[in-house]
Structure formats: C-alpha cells, structure tokens
Amino acid sequence: MLCLRRVTPPRLLCALTLGTSLQACSADPVGSSPAIAAPTTNQLPPTIADTAAAMAQRLAELAGRPDRGALQPMEAQAAVAPFRATPNMTLSMLSPWAVAVDGRGLGVVSNIGFGFITFFDVSSATELARVPVNFLPTGLAFSPGGDKVYVGTQGGSLDVVDVATKRVTRFPLLGDPFVPVPEPNGKRIFVAMGYGAVLALDPATGQVLKSSAQGVGINGLAVNSAGTRLYSTNFGGGQLFELSATSLETLRVWDLGGTTQAVSVNPAGTLAVVANEVGYVSEVDLVTGAYKNYATAGPAFGTAPNTSFSVVQLTLTNSGRFQGFQTQTRSLRGALRYGTDLRRAAFDALTRTFVVTDPAGKVYFVKS
C-alpha cells in the first residue's frame, strides 16, 4: 500500500481518492542517486493556506455527496466500437504511475512506490534504464527538446534527469509537487502542487518565479501550444482553472463538479477535456466557456490525446478500463479492460502507440 509520510508540513499522496485509504509511514525514501546536485532550497512564497487536513476534510465531504457531478445533465451519446480489444505488448515493472513519451520512440515512467523512474523503448516495450530519484516520484514530463525529464516527487522536490547521462539535479520545494509541465519554449517549468498551488520555476536554477493558488489538490495541469494559457484542475473542489501563463493570474473558473483529475488541451487552444473520477468526462469550449459532461464506463483519471486531438483516451481507475472520447463526434468508444487500476497514459506519435500504466505492475502498449 502506498503511504503518507509524517512530515511538516504534511505532504499529500496523489493516489488519494475517495476510495483510497492512507497509513502513516516512517520509512526513509527508497533509492538515492550518487550523482545528485542539490541547489539551495527554495522557499515557497507564503500565498497558500490549504493543507493535507483541509484536503482530507474536502474529500470526506465529497464522499457524502455522490451526486456532486450532476451539476449539468449528462449528454446523450452512443458508444462506438473500441479500436483494439487487446494490447499489442506488455511490460512488467514496479508500481508504474505517470508516463511520458518524447514522440520519437522513447518513454519514461515514474515508479511511485519505489523511488525511481524507468526509461523504455516504445516500439519494442523494452526497459532501458532505471534512475533513482526522490521519494514518491509522481508526475513527469520531457523537456521540449527531449534532453531532460522533469519529475515531481512528493519527497518535496522537482528532480531534473539528463536523458543522455542519467544525472539527476534536485530542486527542493516546500510541499508536494505532483505534475510538472514545461513551457513550450522551455524557458519555465510549471509545477502543480498537491496542496493547491501552481508554481513557475526557472529550469536552470529551480528558483520559484511565481505562484498561484487554485484550491485543494492540483493533480491536472496543461499548457496551450502558444504558451499563453495554463489549465489546472483541483480534485478537492471539482474545478478547472484557466491561468495566464505569464502572470499565473486566474482568468476563468469552471465548476465541473465531482473529482476533476487530468486535463488535456487541443493544439488550437480552443478545447479542453477533463477526466472526472465520479465517472464522466467534461468537454470545455475554451472560446465560449460552455461545457458538457459525458458519462464514462468508470471513474476517469488520466487523459491522453492523439496528435490531432481527434481522440482523447481515458484511463478508468478501479475497473482497469481504457476508453476513448472522440472530440469530433462527441462520442465514447467502448471501454476495454487491460488491467486492474489504470492511471495515466501518453501517445507516442512515431509508433502511433498509446502507453498506459497500471500501478499493479504493468505498462500496456496499444496501437491506434
């Protein structure tokens, strides 16, 4: 079982959902790198008051309101046939959580319970290397040039891994980094913090340049291709936030209800798709501000769009299902069961493969 360490301030495990229990853990972080450069600790600007206790209270409230997602009627739509009944390949590994691909056949997974990340070849589903990082590596992303991997760890750091040398540079952060997303031009790294903030960091020094509060539990973060807007979700409040990427000022807020998780934005910056663990997906028109909810075959957690954004694949927790939302026809493909508890997915453009994680110990490779 994944656990929550006793630290001050409390750090929040990103696996925390309505159906997940926590236990205290005093074990030291597993895995340490002999090649870690640690700059001076950055102190987070004191703009965030939310804590783990506040999140736990919020989740308790949501647990007593199963109809939280019914703010708007679910749109009627017919499910269409799935694109593949079985995965092409499977790779076994320890507790894979987040996944990222560089679009050229290289992938990386965060092994959340074991303190390392794993590089793999997408075309052959072959493990290439394991790199020790800080405790509870959660979200990760390639840099725009593909030469670095940014890893948000709940041990309280953003770890930067050099893809060629596997050297780790650690930027300590006060809190629990969940999801890192680099600016398209590579000049800043945006980091979603579990306690309810979005930070903008200098990728060279790790200095916190700006911060912004968005409620409790930021576990979804995306930037548009122009690098002008950020979109974050807080699963403690069921909301989607639109931020100025320059100032991190909040521009718009959507109350989508339920337990909002991953968010993806199309290349044109006109459409956002948000997974919801209550059991639906939200389609948000970023031009008009209107949104619609579509019922899924289970609790939706991760989003993985293909290159054209015509299909956004959804990972469904607890049921281990994988379901595609077709943005052009606004219809859901039939859900396929690949594992027990799917969490994150990514699309590799070179091999046209969706890579899907199951923390039970599998990574699935599904050709589109």
C-alpha positions as CSV (number, residue, x, y, z in Angstrom):
1,M,0.0,0.0,0.0
2,L,1.2,3.5,-0.8
3,C,1.6,5.6,2.3
4,L,1.8,9.1,3.6
5,R,5.0,10.1,5.4
6,R,4.8,12.1,8.6
7,V,6.5,15.4,7.7
8,T,6.0,19.1,8.3
9,P,4.1,20.5,6.5
10,P,2.1,17.4,5.7
11,R,2.5,16.0,2.1
12,L,-0.4,14.5,0.3
13,L,-0.2,11.3,-1.7
14,C,-1.5,11.9,-5.2
15,A,-3.2,8.5,-5.1
16,L,-5.6,9.9,-2.6
17,T,-9.1,9.4,-3.9
18,L,-12.5,8.8,-2.4
19,G,-11.8,5.0,-2.2
20,T,-8.1,5.1,-1.1
21,S,-7.0,4.8,2.5
22,L,-3.8,6.3,4.0
23,Q,-1.5,5.0,6.6
24,A,1.4,6.6,8.4
25,C,4.9,5.6,7.2
26,S,8.2,6.3,8.8
27,A,10.4,4.6,6.2
28,D,13.1,6.6,4.5
29,P,12.9,7.3,0.8
30,V,13.8,4.3,-1.3
31,G,16.6,5.0,-3.7
32,S,19.2,7.8,-3.9
33,S,21.4,8.9,-6.7
34,P,25.1,9.3,-6.2
35,A,25.0,12.0,-8.9
36,I,22.6,14.5,-7.5
37,A,23.3,18.2,-7.5
38,A,21.2,19.9,-4.9
39,P,20.8,23.7,-5.1
40,T,19.8,25.9,-2.2
41,T,16.2,25.1,-1.0
42,N,13.6,27.3,-2.5
43,Q,11.1,28.8,-0.1
44,L,7.6,28.9,-1.5
45,P,6.0,32.4,-1.3
46,P,3.5,32.2,1.6
47,T,0.4,32.5,-0.6
48,I,-1.2,29.1,0.1
49,A,-3.1,28.2,3.3
50,D,-4.5,24.8,2.2
51,T,-3.1,21.8,4.0
52,A,-3.5,18.0,3.9
53,A,-6.1,18.3,6.6
54,A,-8.1,20.6,4.5
55,M,-7.9,18.2,1.6
56,A,-9.0,15.3,3.7
57,Q,-12.0,17.2,5.0
58,R,-12.9,18.2,1.5
59,L,-12.7,14.6,0.2
60,A,-14.9,13.5,3.2
61,E,-17.5,16.0,2.1
62,L,-17.4,14.7,-1.5
63,A,-17.7,11.1,-0.3
64,G,-21.0,12.0,1.2
65,R,-22.2,13.7,-2.0
66,P,-22.2,11.1,-4.8
67,D,-24.3,13.4,-6.9
68,R,-21.6,16.1,-6.9
69,G,-21.0,15.6,-10.6
70,A,-24.6,16.1,-11.6
71,L,-24.3,19.9,-11.9
72,Q,-25.3,19.5,-15.6
73,P,-27.2,16.6,-17.2
74,M,-25.0,14.1,-19.0
75,E,-25.1,14.4,-22.7
76,A,-26.7,11.6,-24.6
77,Q,-24.3,9.8,-26.9
78,A,-23.9,6.3,-28.3
79,A,-20.7,4.3,-27.6
80,V,-18.9,3.1,-30.7
81,A,-16.7,0.1,-31.2
82,P,-13.3,0.2,-29.5
83,F,-10.1,0.4,-31.6
84,R,-8.4,-2.7,-30.2
85,A,-9.5,-5.5,-27.9
86,T,-6.1,-6.4,-26.5
87,P,-2.8,-4.5,-26.0
88,N,0.0,-5.1,-28.6
89,M,2.6,-5.5,-25.9
90,T,3.0,-5.5,-22.1
91,L,6.0,-4.5,-19.9
92,S,6.1,-5.6,-16.3
93,M,7.6,-3.2,-13.7
94,L,7.2,-2.0,-10.1
95,S,4.3,0.4,-9.5
96,P,4.2,2.5,-12.7
97,W,2.2,5.7,-12.3
98,A,2.8,8.6,-14.6
99,V,4.1,8.1,-18.2
100,A,5.6,10.5,-20.8
101,V,6.9,9.9,-24.3
102,D,9.2,12.1,-26.4
103,G,7.3,11.4,-29.7
104,R,10.4,9.7,-31.1
105,G,10.1,6.3,-29.5
106,L,11.5,6.9,-26.0
107,G,9.3,6.7,-23.0
108,V,9.7,7.1,-19.2
109,V,7.5,6.0,-16.3
110,S,7.5,7.1,-12.6
111,N,7.7,4.1,-10.3
112,I,5.8,5.9,-7.5
113,G,6.3,3.4,-4.7
114,F,10.0,2.7,-5.3
115,G,11.8,6.0,-5.7
116,F,13.0,5.7,-9.3
117,I,11.9,6.3,-12.9
118,T,12.2,3.8,-15.8
119,F,13.2,4.6,-19.4
120,F,11.9,2.3,-22.1
121,D,11.7,1.8,-25.8
122,V,8.1,2.2,-27.1
123,S,8.5,0.2,-30.3
124,S,9.8,-3.0,-28.5
125,A,8.4,-2.4,-25.0
126,T,11.9,-2.9,-23.7
127,E,13.2,-1.5,-20.4
128,L,16.3,0.6,-21.0
129,A,17.4,2.1,-17.6
130,R,16.3,2.9,-14.1
131,V,17.3,6.1,-12.4
132,P,16.9,6.7,-8.7
133,V,15.1,9.9,-7.8
134,N,13.5,11.4,-4.7
135,F,10.7,9.7,-2.6
136,L,7.3,9.1,-4.3
137,P,8.0,10.2,-7.9
138,T,4.6,11.2,-9.3
139,G,4.2,13.2,-12.5
140,L,6.8,13.6,-15.1
141,A,7.4,15.3,-18.5
142,F,10.1,15.5,-21.2
143,S,11.6,19.0,-21.9
144,P,10.6,20.5,-25.2
145,G,14.0,19.4,-26.7
146,G,13.7,15.9,-25.2
147,D,17.1,16.1,-23.4
148,K,15.7,16.4,-19.9
149,V,12.9,14.7,-17.9
150,Y,11.2,16.7,-15.1
151,V,10.0,14.6,-12.2
152,G,7.6,15.9,-9.5
153,T,8.3,14.0,-6.3
154,Q,6.2,14.0,-3.1
155,G,9.5,13.8,-1.2
156,G,9.5,17.6,-1.8
157,S,11.5,18.3,-4.9
158,L,11.5,18.7,-8.7
159,D,14.1,16.3,-10.0
160,V,15.7,17.0,-13.4
161,V,17.1,14.0,-15.1
162,D,19.5,14.3,-18.0
163,V,18.4,11.8,-20.6
164,A,21.8,11.1,-22.0
165,T,23.9,10.8,-18.8
166,K,21.1,10.0,-16.3
167,R,22.5,12.6,-13.9
168,V,19.9,14.0,-11.5
169,T,19.7,17.6,-10.4
170,R,17.4,18.2,-7.5
171,F,15.4,21.4,-6.9
172,P,14.0,21.2,-3.3
173,L,10.5,22.6,-3.0
174,L,8.4,23.2,0.1
175,G,5.4,21.0,-0.4
176,D,4.3,18.1,-2.7
177,P,5.0,18.5,-6.4
178,F,2.5,16.4,-8.4
179,V,2.6,17.3,-12.1
180,P,5.4,19.3,-14.0
181,V,4.7,20.8,-17.4
182,P,7.4,22.7,-19.3
183,E,6.6,25.9,-21.2
184,P,6.7,25.2,-24.9
185,N,9.7,27.4,-25.4
186,G,11.5,25.7,-22.4
187,K,12.0,29.0,-20.5
188,R,10.0,27.9,-17.5
189,I,8.6,24.8,-15.8
190,F,5.1,24.9,-14.4
191,V,4.5,22.6,-11.4
192,A,1.1,21.6,-9.9
193,M,1.4,21.2,-6.1
194,G,-0.9,18.8,-4.3
195,Y,-1.7,21.3,-1.5
196,G,-3.3,23.7,-4.1
197,A,-0.8,25.8,-5.9
198,V,0.8,26.2,-9.4
199,L,4.4,27.3,-9.5
200,A,6.5,28.7,-12.3
201,L,10.2,27.7,-11.9
202,D,13.4,28.7,-13.6
203,P,14.6,25.4,-15.3
204,A,18.3,26.3,-14.8
205,T,18.2,27.2,-11.1
206,G,14.9,25.8,-9.8
207,Q,14.0,29.3,-8.4
208,V,10.3,29.8,-7.8
209,L,9.4,32.8,-10.0
210,K,5.7,33.0,-9.4
211,S,3.0,31.1,-7.6
212,S,-0.8,31.0,-7.7
213,A,-3.5,29.3,-5.5
214,Q,-6.2,27.2,-7.0
215,G,-7.8,25.3,-4.1
216,V,-7.1,21.9,-2.8
217,G,-5.4,19.1,-4.8
218,I,-3.9,20.2,-8.1
219,N,-3.4,16.9,-10.0
220,G,-4.1,18.1,-13.6
221,L,-2.0,20.7,-15.5
222,A,-1.7,21.5,-19.2
223,V,-0.4,24.5,-21.2
224,N,-1.7,25.5,-24.6
225,S,0.7,25.2,-27.6
226,A,1.1,29.0,-27.8
227,G,2.3,29.0,-24.2
228,T,-0.1,31.8,-23.2
229,R,-2.6,29.8,-21.0
230,L,-2.4,27.2,-18.3
231,Y,-5.2,24.9,-17.3
232,S,-5.3,23.2,-13.9
233,T,-7.8,21.0,-12.0
234,N,-8.3,20.7,-8.3
235,F,-9.7,17.3,-7.3
236,G,-10.7,18.7,-3.9
237,G,-13.1,21.2,-5.5
238,G,-14.1,19.7,-8.8
239,Q,-12.9,22.8,-10.8
240,L,-11.0,23.7,-13.9
241,F,-8.9,26.9,-13.8
242,E,-7.6,29.0,-16.7
243,L,-4.5,31.0,-15.8
244,S,-2.3,33.5,-17.6
245,A,0.9,31.6,-18.3
246,T,2.8,34.9,-17.8
247,S,1.4,36.1,-14.5
248,L,-0.4,32.9,-13.2
249,E,-3.4,35.2,-12.7
250,T,-6.7,33.2,-12.6
251,L,-8.8,34.3,-15.7
252,R,-11.7,31.8,-15.6
253,V,-13.0,29.0,-13.4
254,W,-15.4,26.2,-14.3
255,D,-17.3,24.3,-11.6
256,L,-17.3,20.9,-13.3
257,G,-18.2,19.0,-10.1
258,G,-17.1,15.6,-9.0
259,T,-13.4,14.9,-8.6
260,T,-11.5,16.5,-11.5
261,Q,-8.2,14.9,-12.5
262,A,-6.2,15.1,-15.7
263,V,-6.8,17.8,-18.3
264,S,-5.7,17.9,-21.9
265,V,-5.9,20.9,-24.3
266,N,-6.1,20.7,-28.1
267,P,-3.3,22.3,-30.2
268,A,-5.5,25.2,-31.2
269,G,-6.2,26.1,-27.6
270,T,-10.0,26.0,-28.1
271,L,-11.0,22.8,-26.3
272,A,-10.2,21.2,-23.0
273,V,-11.0,17.6,-22.0
274,V,-11.1,16.9,-18.2
275,A,-11.3,13.4,-16.6
276,N,-13.5,13.0,-13.6
277,E,-13.3,10.3,-11.0
278,V,-17.0,10.5,-10.3
279,G,-17.5,8.8,-13.7
280,Y,-17.6,11.3,-16.5
281,V,-15.5,13.4,-18.9
282,S,-16.1,17.1,-19.4
283,E,-15.7,18.8,-22.7
284,V,-15.0,22.5,-22.2
285,D,-15.2,25.0,-25.1
286,L,-12.5,27.5,-24.3
287,V,-13.8,30.0,-26.8
288,T,-17.4,30.3,-25.5
289,G,-16.8,28.9,-22.0
290,A,-19.6,26.3,-22.3
291,Y,-19.0,22.8,-21.2
292,K,-20.8,19.4,-21.4
293,N,-20.4,16.2,-19.4
294,Y,-20.4,12.7,-20.8
295,A,-20.8,9.6,-18.7
296,T,-17.9,7.2,-18.9
297,A,-17.7,3.4,-18.1
298,G,-16.0,4.0,-14.8
299,P,-14.0,6.6,-12.8
300,A,-12.0,8.6,-15.2
301,F,-8.5,9.6,-14.1
302,G,-6.0,10.2,-16.9
303,T,-6.2,11.8,-20.4
304,A,-4.1,11.0,-23.4
305,P,-4.9,12.7,-26.8
306,N,-3.6,11.6,-30.1
307,T,-1.6,14.1,-32.2
308,S,-4.7,15.6,-33.9
309,F,-6.7,15.6,-30.7
310,S,-9.5,13.7,-32.6
311,V,-9.4,11.1,-29.8
312,V,-8.6,11.5,-26.1
313,Q,-8.1,8.2,-24.4
314,L,-9.2,8.0,-20.8
315,T,-7.8,5.7,-18.1
316,L,-10.5,4.4,-15.7
317,T,-9.5,3.6,-12.2
318,N,-10.6,0.6,-10.2
319,S,-12.1,-1.1,-13.2
320,G,-8.8,-1.1,-15.2
321,R,-10.6,0.1,-18.4
322,F,-9.4,2.2,-21.3
323,Q,-12.0,4.3,-23.1
324,G,-11.7,6.8,-25.9
325,F,-13.6,10.1,-26.2
326,Q,-14.0,11.2,-29.8
327,T,-13.9,15.0,-29.9
328,Q,-15.3,15.5,-33.4
329,T,-18.4,13.3,-32.9
330,R,-18.6,13.7,-29.1
331,S,-19.0,10.0,-28.6
332,L,-17.3,7.5,-26.4
333,R,-15.7,4.3,-27.7
334,G,-16.5,1.1,-26.0
335,A,-14.4,0.6,-22.9
336,L,-11.7,-2.1,-22.9
337,R,-10.2,-3.8,-19.8
338,Y,-6.4,-4.0,-19.9
339,G,-5.6,-4.3,-16.2
340,T,-6.9,-3.6,-12.7
341,D,-6.4,0.1,-11.9
342,L,-5.3,2.2,-14.9
343,R,-3.9,5.6,-14.0
344,R,-2.0,7.6,-16.7
345,A,-1.5,7.3,-20.5
346,A,0.5,9.0,-23.2
347,F,0.5,8.9,-27.0
348,D,3.7,8.3,-29.0
349,A,3.4,9.9,-32.4
350,L,6.3,8.0,-34.0
351,T,4.9,4.5,-33.3
352,R,1.2,5.6,-33.1
353,T,1.0,3.8,-29.7
354,F,-0.8,4.7,-26.5
355,V,1.2,3.7,-23.5
356,V,-0.9,3.0,-20.4
357,T,0.1,2.5,-16.8
358,D,-1.3,0.2,-14.1
359,P,0.3,0.6,-10.7
360,A,-0.4,-3.1,-10.1
361,G,2.7,-3.7,-12.1
362,K,2.1,-3.4,-15.8
363,V,2.6,-1.0,-18.7
364,Y,0.4,-1.6,-21.7
365,F,1.2,-0.7,-25.3
366,V,-1.9,-0.2,-27.6
367,K,-1.5,0.6,-31.3
368,S,-4.1,3.2,-32.6
